Amino acid sequence: MEIASPLPIVLLEAFDTGMVQRGDGQTIPLRSNIALDEAQMLYDLVRELQPEHVIELGLAQGISTMAMAQALEDNERGTLHVLDPRQSEVYESVGVTNLERCGLSDRVDFHETYPEEVVPGLPRAQVAFIDASHLFDFTMMDFVLVDKRLDVGGVVGFHDLWMESLRKALRYILTNRAEYRLWRPPPIPAHVARRARFGRALSAVPGAAKLLKPEVLEPTALFARQNLVLLEKTGPDTRVWLDHSQF
């Protein structure tokens, strides 16, 4: 017997038809969205951690937002704070419309503005999801803003790890922020494990770190094994002002 999905019907229909609905009732193609299995991953994360507050940067057409808002609704607690400065201009308010259509607007505190204008004033959060600009510097700014609001024990997700800018951001965080670690990563593929062993062997060669890129000594695939990566915050930031590791 097929088990009904816990995800909203509006979300599932979007994947089934490849279309989403604007506020005026017209349908347009589904785009700029997470995959269905990634939506399930975010739903499961919020259900498990039972957060009081979730921060999401990037609403777009609302797929990830619907998944997490539904999880909060099923938890019977929590608020999802969502920011997207271009929801009306670029996405024709489809994300907001989707939330209204599936009856989840009351779980969402939406801000159509930039993260730096709102995130510092948000409540402490236990879950965050960053799927916004994707430029390296903007992604790092988004992470710094979210990190200052994220509780120890909280989890932050990054999407689109196929992009070099996101892979670099992830490498920086895991190399320079020792309090962050991968949250339940999938197994390391055999070919990645072989590359990692080769990189560790090269690392033992004197001067290797000065001659070879960090990606050679420690493959990016060790960090980014899937397109949506979750990091757990295990403690406070304890760096001193001159700390830096190559990434």
Backbone torsions as a table, in degrees:
resi	resn	phi	psi	omega
1	MET	NA	132.8	179.7
2	GLU	-72.1	132.6	-179.8
3	ILE	-90.0	129.8	-179.6
4	ALA	-64.3	139.3	178.6
5	SER	-73.7	144.0	175.7
6	PRO	-78.6	-7.1	-178.3
7	LEU	-75.9	152.5	-177.7
8	PRO	-59.0	145.8	178.7
9	ILE	-59.4	-39.2	179.3
10	VAL	-59.3	-41.2	178.6
11	LEU	-64.8	-47.4	-178.3
12	LEU	-64.5	-37.8	177.5
13	GLU	-63.7	-35.3	178.6
14	ALA	-61.4	-42.8	178.6
15	PHE	-71.8	-34.5	-178.0
16	ASP	-69.1	-38.8	-176.4
17	THR	-99.2	-19.8	-174.8
18	GLY	73.8	16.4	-177.3
19	MET	-132.1	154.8	174.6
20	VAL	-132.8	164.9	-173.5
21	GLN	-110.2	135.0	173.7
22	ARG	-83.8	172.6	-179.5
23	GLY	-62.8	-26.4	-179.9
24	ASP	-86.0	4.6	177.9
25	GLY	91.9	-11.8	178.1
26	GLN	-73.7	146.6	179.1
27	THR	-103.1	144.3	178.0
28	ILE	-135.7	162.8	-176.8
29	PRO	-64.5	144.2	172.8
30	LEU	-68.7	132.5	-179.5
31	ARG	-157.2	166.1	176.6
32	SER	52.5	43.6	-174.8
33	ASN	-123.5	160.9	171.0
34	ILE	-76.0	162.8	178.6
35	ALA	-76.9	165.0	-177.9
36	LEU	-62.9	-41.3	179.2
37	ASP	-67.3	-28.7	176.7
38	GLU	-72.4	-36.6	175.0
39	ALA	-61.3	-41.2	177.6
40	GLN	-64.7	-38.0	178.6
41	MET	-61.4	-44.0	179.9
42	LEU	-68.3	-40.0	176.3
43	TYR	-58.6	-48.7	-178.4
44	ASP	-62.9	-38.3	179.4
45	LEU	-60.9	-48.5	-178.3
46	VAL	-67.6	-37.6	177.2
47	ARG	-62.9	-40.3	-177.2
48	GLU	-73.5	-44.3	-174.4
49	LEU	-81.5	-16.6	177.2
50	GLN	51.2	52.8	-176.3
51	PRO	-72.1	151.6	170.2
52	GLU	-82.2	-33.7	-178.9
53	HIS	-139.7	137.6	176.3
54	VAL	-124.4	138.6	176.5
55	ILE	-113.1	128.9	176.0
56	GLU	-127.0	128.2	176.8
57	LEU	-107.1	108.4	-177.4
58	GLY	111.3	106.7	179.0
59	LEU	-96.3	-45.9	-178.8
60	ALA	51.0	-124.1	-178.6
61	GLN	-92.3	3.6	166.5
62	GLY	88.8	12.3	-177.2
63	ILE	-64.4	-53.9	179.6
64	SER	-65.2	-35.2	180.0
65	THR	-64.5	-44.1	177.9
66	MET	-61.6	-41.3	-178.4
67	ALA	-62.3	-46.4	-177.6
68	MET	-74.1	-36.7	177.8
69	ALA	-65.3	-37.4	177.1
70	GLN	-64.8	-38.3	177.6
71	ALA	-63.3	-41.4	176.9
72	LEU	-63.3	-41.7	178.6
73	GLU	-61.8	-42.1	179.4
74	ASP	-70.4	-28.3	174.4
75	ASN	-72.9	-19.5	-174.9
76	GLU	63.2	33.9	178.2
77	ARG	-167.6	157.1	170.6
78	GLY	101.3	155.2	178.8
79	THR	-128.3	139.1	177.2
80	LEU	-105.2	115.7	179.7
81	HIS	-95.9	113.8	-173.5
82	VAL	-117.0	136.1	178.3
83	LEU	-125.1	133.4	176.0
84	ASP	-157.6	102.7	-175.5
85	PRO	-70.1	-12.4	-174.8
86	ARG	-120.5	24.2	-178.5
87	GLN	-58.7	-45.9	-179.7
88	SER	-77.3	-44.2	-172.4
89	GLU	-68.9	-48.0	-173.0
90	VAL	-98.0	-39.7	-173.0
91	TYR	-104.5	10.0	172.1
92	GLU	53.7	30.4	178.2
93	SER	59.9	24.5	-179.9
94	VAL	-64.9	-40.3	-179.8
95	GLY	-60.5	-45.2	178.5
96	VAL	-64.2	-41.9	179.2
97	THR	-62.0	-42.7	179.3
98	ASN	-61.2	-41.2	178.6
99	LEU	-63.1	-40.4	178.1
100	GLU	-65.8	-41.5	-176.9
101	ARG	-64.5	-33.0	-179.5
102	CYS	-99.0	10.6	172.7
103	GLY	69.6	32.2	-176.2
104	LEU	-113.5	6.6	-176.9
105	SER	-58.4	-33.7	-178.1
106	ASP	-67.6	-18.6	178.5
107	ARG	-87.7	-5.4	-171.1
108	VAL	-119.4	133.1	174.3
109	ASP	-108.3	96.9	-172.0
110	PHE	-96.4	136.5	178.1
111	HIS	-127.2	118.6	178.2
112	GLU	-92.1	70.0	-178.9
113	THR	-157.6	-175.4	-174.9
114	TYR	-87.3	148.1	-175.7
115	PRO	-55.1	-41.0	-176.5
116	GLU	-63.5	-18.1	-179.8
117	GLU	-87.4	-15.9	-172.5
118	VAL	-127.0	-42.6	-171.7
119	VAL	-54.6	-42.3	-179.2
120	PRO	-58.2	-23.1	-179.1
121	GLY	-98.7	3.1	-179.3
122	LEU	-78.6	158.9	176.2
123	PRO	-65.5	163.8	173.9
124	ARG	-58.2	136.4	-176.9
125	ALA	-116.6	159.2	-179.9
126	GLN	-115.7	-14.8	176.6
127	VAL	-140.4	142.8	175.1
128	ALA	-143.4	153.0	178.6
129	PHE	-139.8	122.7	-177.7
130	ILE	-110.4	112.9	179.7
131	ASP	-148.4	64.8	-170.0
132	ALA	-119.9	-113.4	-171.2
133	SER	-61.8	-45.5	-176.9
134	HIS	79.1	-8.8	168.1
135	LEU	-66.1	144.9	-175.4
136	PHE	-58.6	-49.7	-175.5
137	ASP	-67.2	-38.1	178.2
138	PHE	-68.9	-37.7	177.7
139	THR	-63.4	-40.8	178.4
140	MET	-67.3	-38.0	176.1
141	MET	-62.7	-44.5	178.4
142	ASP	-59.5	-42.6	179.7
143	PHE	-63.5	-45.2	-179.0
144	VAL	-61.2	-43.0	178.5
145	LEU	-62.2	-46.1	-179.2
146	VAL	-67.1	-41.7	-179.0
147	ASP	-56.3	-38.0	-178.5
148	LYS	-70.4	-16.4	178.1
149	ARG	-105.5	-11.1	-173.8
150	LEU	-86.3	128.0	177.9
151	ASP	-69.4	152.2	169.4
152	VAL	-60.3	134.5	-174.0
153	GLY	94.1	-9.7	178.2
154	GLY	-78.4	168.5	-177.8
155	VAL	-129.0	135.6	176.6
156	VAL	-120.6	136.1	180.0
157	GLY	-109.3	148.6	175.7
158	PHE	-126.3	137.8	-178.7
159	HIS	-114.8	159.0	177.4
160	ASP	70.9	50.1	178.7
161	LEU	-72.6	-0.1	172.0
162	TRP	-70.8	-16.9	-178.5
163	MET	-87.9	136.6	-179.0
164	GLU	-59.4	-37.8	-179.2
165	SER	-61.5	-39.6	179.0
166	LEU	-72.5	-38.0	178.2
167	ARG	-64.2	-39.7	178.4
168	LYS	-65.7	-41.1	178.4
169	ALA	-61.7	-43.4	179.4
170	LEU	-64.1	-41.2	178.2
171	ARG	-61.3	-42.7	-179.9
172	TYR	-60.3	-48.6	-175.9
173	ILE	-61.2	-48.6	-175.6
174	LEU	-73.9	-20.7	178.2
175	THR	-87.9	-36.3	-172.8
176	ASN	-108.3	-13.3	179.6
177	ARG	-115.9	87.5	-172.7
178	ALA	-62.0	-17.9	-178.4
179	GLU	-80.5	-6.2	177.4
180	TYR	-103.7	140.6	176.8
181	ARG	-144.5	158.3	177.1
182	LEU	-61.7	136.1	-179.8
183	TRP	-98.4	108.5	178.6
184	ARG	49.2	59.5	179.9
185	PRO	-69.6	152.9	174.7
186	PRO	-67.8	164.6	179.9
187	PRO	-58.6	151.0	178.1
188	ILE	-76.8	123.6	177.3
189	PRO	-60.0	152.4	-176.0
190	ALA	-59.1	-41.6	-177.3
191	HIS	-68.4	-31.4	176.8
192	VAL	-71.1	-39.5	177.7
193	ALA	-61.2	-39.5	178.4
194	ARG	-65.3	-43.0	178.1
195	ARG	-63.2	-37.5	179.6
196	ALA	-65.8	-41.8	178.3
197	ARG	-63.9	-39.4	178.6
198	PHE	-64.7	-42.2	178.4
199	GLY	-63.2	-40.5	178.7
200	ARG	-65.7	-35.4	177.4
201	ALA	-65.5	-41.4	178.1
202	LEU	-65.6	-34.8	-179.0
203	SER	-60.7	-26.0	-179.3
204	ALA	-76.0	-13.6	179.5
205	VAL	-76.2	127.9	-179.5
206	PRO	-55.8	130.9	178.1
207	GLY	81.0	3.5	-176.8
208	ALA	-61.5	-38.2	-177.3
209	ALA	-63.7	-25.9	179.6
210	LYS	-84.9	-22.2	-174.9
211	LEU	-99.9	-27.3	-173.6
212	LEU	-114.6	148.3	177.2
213	LYS	-66.1	148.6	176.8
214	PRO	-56.5	-32.4	180.0
215	GLU	-63.6	-25.9	177.9
216	VAL	-76.1	-42.2	-177.2
217	LEU	-75.2	-30.3	178.1
218	GLU	-142.1	97.6	-172.5
219	PRO	-55.5	140.7	178.3
220	THR	-59.0	-30.3	-178.5
221	ALA	-62.8	-17.7	174.3
222	LEU	-66.9	-29.9	-179.6
223	PHE	-92.0	-45.8	-171.7
224	ALA	-109.2	81.4	-178.1
225	ARG	-92.5	-5.1	177.0
226	GLN	-152.2	170.4	-173.3
227	ASN	-76.9	-20.6	174.1
228	LEU	-119.4	117.0	-175.9
229	VAL	-115.0	135.9	179.5
230	LEU	-110.7	133.6	177.4
231	LEU	-118.2	137.5	176.9
232	GLU	-100.3	135.3	176.1
233	LYS	-91.1	113.0	-172.5
234	THR	-99.5	-8.3	-178.9
235	GLY	-174.9	-178.4	179.2
236	PRO	-76.8	164.0	176.2
237	ASP	-75.2	117.2	-175.9
238	THR	-112.6	14.4	-179.6
239	ARG	-66.5	154.0	169.3
240	VAL	-100.3	168.2	-167.4
241	TRP	-61.7	-24.0	-177.7
242	LEU	-102.8	8.7	179.9
243	ASP	-68.2	135.8	171.8
244	HIS	-167.5	135.1	175.1
245	SER	-122.6	142.8	178.4
246	GLN	-62.6	141.6	-178.3
247	PHE	-136.6	NA	NA
